[in-house]
Amino acid sequence: MTEKQLKELIKKGEGQTLDFKDARIYPRSLAETLAAFAAADGGVALIGVSNDGEIMGVSDFDRVRDNVIYEAASRSHCDPQLQPIELERIDTSDGKTVIAVTVPADYETLHSVGGKFFLRVGTRDEALTPRELRRLVFSRGEVSFELLTNSRFDLEYIDKTLVDQFIQLRQKSGRLLDVSKEELLANIGCLIKKGEQYRPTNAGMLLFCQEPQMFILQSEVMCVRFKGTDVIEYIDRKELRGPLSKIVDDADAFIRKHIKVGGRIIGFHRVDYPEYPVEAVREIVTNAAIHRDWSLVGQHIRIFMFDDRIEVHSPGKLMPGVDLEQLRKGVSHSVLRNPAMVEVFKDLGFIEKLGSGIPRALRLLKEHGLRKPEFLESGGEFVVTIYGPAEEFMAHEGEDLLSALNVRQISLQEYFEKNEQLTLAEYRRMHPKISERTARYDIEDLVKKGILTKYGKRRGTYYALR
């Protein structure tokens, strides 16, 4: 790092990934900052810079370096030891020395300092309460909420019909093992064996209990169709309950109910054309269901429909290793928070191929002529906003176009069932009593209406179904 780069970095001020330390090194305090950086997004501690951003420098580089490496970052203060960390010496033009200590994000290990765990939050190193620590561990996937059980869970709550349906579908895919139903569910994480008894896990209850909301309150999904483009007044609202697969189907039904359907001309037929590609919306809802952070009590998946957009709110942030910018580009990495749920949803037919959901949704939206959806992490949740055509959507354009065709034009429907191309001369042979001018008018009118497309020039001109 050059002196210029150092000063530019200091201008940004302390924040989530930057901290200033003066030359007086207190290994315990420094250890808390370094551990907090590692537990969050990584960061840089500049030693020899005052809190207000003035470069003070350090007088003894070797002593400070040893304090960092052999005290603050070592097992004497950080357990386990922080590594790797990088130390860089920056000498300024006026003879001062600053040390930059860079700590990468460590999603594999949490480091305690004096028996406490710290997380970088803004400009502070926050000591985590037991509840916050538990929350952090779940959010990083170090402990899986879906594989935990509860003393209230009992095998009798697992619906045999739902299990049999799952097993039948699994058999069709050729993936059924020669084991009992209980062993199969235990193998995929839906049951856990306690002594000689099987007990459902959270995943088992969410997937195979008829009403898991009795035990897992956050498994309810809220669907709302608002009037207009804000949340002031709603037209319809449903609180969806039941096993997770049923909830996804019910959410899909709610969305289909409120999606406007218009008409488009394909050939000489009017076909229903929804304002959104429903399969793309379903992919995004399915992703929310199987990838949300289920450990967040009191937070629900929420699906909001407006005149101009659909928002899908999923509790919890993205898993470490999932890059938001890559996701926006349609590059999806399968980092699974809930592998048991993914396994079951795949066998139930909700997932075609692992990691293909978001890229497929993006492709379907593009083919439908809609803009890219917006992906955002906000307020501890992941939000996908799907933008619709809004007022550009025409509800009856197909009917109007077809009703305006004359008998000669409609007769081309039968012609194109057997032929791919049409020339003006062929059209005149079909209708020998009309003039060339009338024939040309008929064909150009079909081009204007979007039924035919014109190819070539002059004598090489021909027409085909659009």
N, C-alpha and C positions, 0 to 999 in steps of 0.2 A: 504494500500500500504506500502510495506516495504522500507527501505532505499535503498536496492539493486534494487528494482523495480523502485524507483524514479530515481536513477542514470541511469538506462537503458533507461528510458523514456526520460530523458534530453539528452542522447547521440543522440537520433533521431533528435533533433533540432526542432526549430519552423516550423510549417507547417499548413496544412489544418485543422488539429484537435488538434493542440497544440500551446500554447502561453505562453511566460515567462513574468512575471510581478515582478518588484522589490518591496521592502517593502513599498515604498511611494504610497499609494493607491489614485488614482484620480477616484472617483466614476463614473464620466461621461465617461472617457476613458474605464474603466473596463466594464461599461454597454454596450458600443458599441461592445466590443469583445464578451461578452456573448450573446448579441442579434444576432451578426453575426454568431456565432456558431450555435445557435438555428435555424437560417434561412437556414443553409447549412446542414452539416452532423453531427452536435453536436461537442463537443470538451472538452478539459481540459485546464484550465488556472492555471499555477503554480505560486503562489504568494510567493515571497522570492527568486526568481531565476533571475539573471541578463540576459540581452539580449544575452550575449555570453555563457550562460549556467552555470555560477558560482553560487553555492548555497550561498546566502547571509543571508537568514533567515529573519523572522519577529520578532520584539522585543515584540509586544503586540498582542497575538493571539486574545483575546476578541475584541479588537478595530478593527482589520482587519476583523474578522468575521461579526461584526456589519456593517462595511462599505460595505461588500458584500451583506448581507441579507437585511439590512434596507435602504441601499442607492442605490447601483448599480443595484441590481435585483428587487427593489421595484418599485412601480408606480411613485415614485419621479423622476426616470430616465427612466425606461422601461415601456412602455404602450402598452399592458397590462403587469402586473407584470410577471416576469419570474418564472415559477415553473413547475415541481419540479427541484431544483438544489441540488447537493450534495457537502458538504464541508468535507474534510478529513484532519486531522492534521498528518503530518509526522515529527517525531523528529529524527534527525540524531545523530550519535555516538559522534560528536564533539559539541553537545549542540545547534544546530540550528533547527529552526522550519520552515517548508514549508507547505503552505496550497494549497491543490488541489481542485479546483472548477470544478466540472463536470456538463456540460450542455448537455442534450439529444437533438437530432434533433426534432424540432417541426414543423411537416408538416401541422398542423391545424391552427396555428396562426403566424402572423408576428408581431414582437415587434418593435416599433419605439423608438428612443432615441432623445429627443429634436426635435421631428417632422420629423426626418429622419429615413430611414430604411437602415440597413447594412447587408452585406453578406460576409462571410468568403471566400476569394479567395487567395489560397496559404498561405502566411504569413501575409496578409493584411486584414484589416476590411474595405471593400469598401462601401462607401455611394452610394446608388443606385439613378440614375437619374429617373425621372418619366417614361421614356421609359423602363429602365432596371427593374424597379419595376413592370410595367405592364407585361413584359416578364416573370418575376419570378412568378407572380400570375397565369398566364396562364399555365406555365410549371408544376406547382403544382396542377393544376386542381381546384383551388379555384374559379376562374372565367372561365366559359366554353366558348371558342371561338365559338364553333359550335352553341351555343344558342343566340349569338349576331346577330343583324341585321344591315343593312346599309341603309342610305337614298336613295341610288340608286337602292335598291332592290324593285321589284314590283311583284305582284301576276301574272302578265302576263308572266313573265319569267319562271314560273313553267309549265313544259310540261305535258299536261293532259294525253297523252298516257303513259308516264312513271308512273304517279300517278295511272292510271287505272290498269296497269300491276302489280304494287305493291299491290293494293287493292285486285285484283283477287287472288294473291298468299297468301295474308293474310287470305282471306276467306277460302281457302283450309285448312289452319292450324286451322280454327275455332277460330281465335283471333280477328275477326272484331267486333268493337263496333257499336251499333245502333246510330251513329252520322253522321253528314255530312262529306264530304271529308276534308273540311277545319278544322273542329274540330278534326278529326282524326290526321291530320298532325300537328296540334297545340299540341295535347296531347303527341305526341312522340318527339316534339322539332323542327319540320321542318318549322313551321309557328309561328308567334307571333301576337297577336291581339293588334293593336294600335287604340284605340277608337273603331270605328265600322268597321275598315278595318284590313284585315290580311296582314301581310308582311312576306316574306320569311326570315328565319334565314340563317346563313352561311351553316348549315347542309342541309337545304332545297335546297339551291342553288347548293351545291356540289352533291346532290343526284338526284334532279329532274329538273335541268336546262340543256338544251341541250349543252350549252357551258358556264359553270361557269367560265372558264378562262378569260372571258371578265371582270369579277369583282374580282375574287380571283386568282391572277396571279400565286400563288404558287401551284395551283392545277394541273398544267401540270406535267406529268411523263416522264422522260427521259429513253429510253432503248437504249443500245449500245452493239453491238457484236464486241469485239476487236479481232484483229489478234494476235495470240500467247498468252502470259501470262502477258502482260503489256499494258499500255494505250497509247502507241506511235501511233499506226495505227489502224483504225477501218474498219470493213467489212460492217457493217450495223448500221444505227442509225435512231431512230424514236422518235418524240416528241408527246406523246399521249395526246389527248384532248377529252373533252366530260364529261358527268356525271360519277361519280366515279365508278359505276358498269361497265360501258362500258370500262373505262380505265383498270380495273382489267382484263376484258375479252381480251382486246387488248394486254395487257402485257403478258397474258397467251399465246396468239397466237404468239407473237414475240418470246417468249422463246421456244415454240414448234417448230417453224420454224428453229431455230438454234441448237436445240438439235440433236446430232447424234443418229441414230437408227441402231442397229445391229441386229443380229439374235441369238436366243437361242433355243435349242432343248427342247421341253416339250413333252415327249412321242416320237412319231414318226413324230411330226410336228415341223416345224420351225416357230417361232413366233417373231414378232418385239419386240426388247428389247431396250428401250431408255437408254442413258447413265445416265439420272437422272429420278427419279420417278416424273412425271410432277405434280401429285396431291400434293406432298410435297412442291414443289416450289411454286405452286399456293397458298397453305396455308400461306406461309411466305410472299408472295406479298400481299395477302388479309390483313394479320395482319399489314403490313406496312401502307396500305391505311386507315384502320379504327382506328389505334392507334397512328398515327403520331401526332406531335404537329402542327396543322394547323395554329396557330397564327404566325409562323415564316415566315415572308414575304420574298420573294426572294429565298427561299430554296425549292427544289423539291425532290420528291422521285426519286432515280436513280437506275436503274437495269443494272448492268454491267456483261456481259458474256465474259469469257475467255476460252482458250483451256482446262484449268484444274479446273475452278471454276465459280460460279455465286455469285455476291455480290448484296445485296439489302440494299441500304442506305435510312434510314428513318429519316427525320429531327426531332430533339428533343431528349431529354434523356428519359429513362424509368420513369414511374410515381412513386412517392414515395410509398413505400410498395411493389414494385416489385423487388425481389432480383435476381441479375444477376446470381449468382452461382446456385440458385434453378432453374432458367430458363434453364441453361446449363444441368441440370440433368433431365429436362423434367417435373419439378414440376411447374405448371402454376397457378398463382393467378390472378383472373379477377378483376383488378383495372382499371376501364374504364375512359379514358380521354374524349371519344366521345360516350356516351351512345346512342344518337339519331342515329348515323351512324351504330352502332352495331345493334340496333333494326331493322333498315331497311334491312341491309345486312343479318340478320338472316332470315327475311321473304322472301327475294329474293333467299334464298338457298345457299348463300356463306358461311354460318357458320352452321355446324351441331349441335354443342353444345358449349355453352359459356365456354371459357377456355380450349377447347380441341385442338385448332389449332396447337400450337407448339408441344405438346406431340404427336399428330398424325403425324406431319411432321417428328419428330425424329424417330418414329416407322417405317414409310415408308422408310426413308433413310437407317435405319439399315437393314430392310428386303431386300433392294436393294443391300446390300453389301457395302455401302458407310460409310465413317467415320462420326463422329458427326460434325455437323456444328459449326462454331465459332460465338459466340455472343460477341459483343464488343461495348462499349460506347466510342466514339472518336470524338473530335472536335465538340461537341454539336449535334451529331447524333448517332443513333443506327444502327449498321451494322451487318447484318447476312451474313456469308460467307458459301456457300454450296460447298463442295469439290467433284469433280467428279472423275471418274476412270482414266482420262487423257489417256496416251499412252497404258494403260492396256486394253482399250476398243477395242474389236475385232468386226469389222463391218460385216464380212461375215462368221463367224465360223459355223453358222447353216447350210447354204447352202452347205458348203464343207463336213460336216459330213453326211448329208442325201444323197448327190450324191455318197458317197463311200459305201453305203449299197448294199448288193447283194439281189437277188430276194427272197431267203429264209428268210433273216432278215426282209425285208419289209413286208413279209406275216404275221409277228407277230403283225402288227398294228391291223388287224382284230381280232386276238386272244385276245389281251388285251382289246378290246372293250367289251368282255364278261367275261373275267377272270382277277383276280388280281395277280395271281402268276403263275410262270412257272418253271418246273424242267427240267433238262437235258434229263431225260427219256421221258417226254412229248414232248420235241422238236424233239427227234429222232423218236417218233411215227408219228409226223407230216411229217417227211422227212425220211422214212425208207431206202432209197437208200444211204444215206451218212454214213460215219463212225463215230464212237464216237469221234474220234480226230477232224474231221471236225465240228461236232455239237458243241463240246466244244470251238473250235476256233470262231465259229459264235457268241456264247453267250458271251464269254469273250471280243470279239471285241465290242459288244454293251455296255458292262460294261465300257470299256476304253473310249468309245465315250460319256459316260455320259447319255446314254439312259436307261440302266437298272442298278439296284443296286443289289448286291449280298448279301444274308442273309444266316446265318447258316454255318455249317461245314460238310464235308464228305457227308454221306447219307442224312443229314438234309438240304443240300444246296438247296435254291430256289432263284428265281429272280423276281423282280417286277419293274414296271416303276419308273424311278427316278422322 
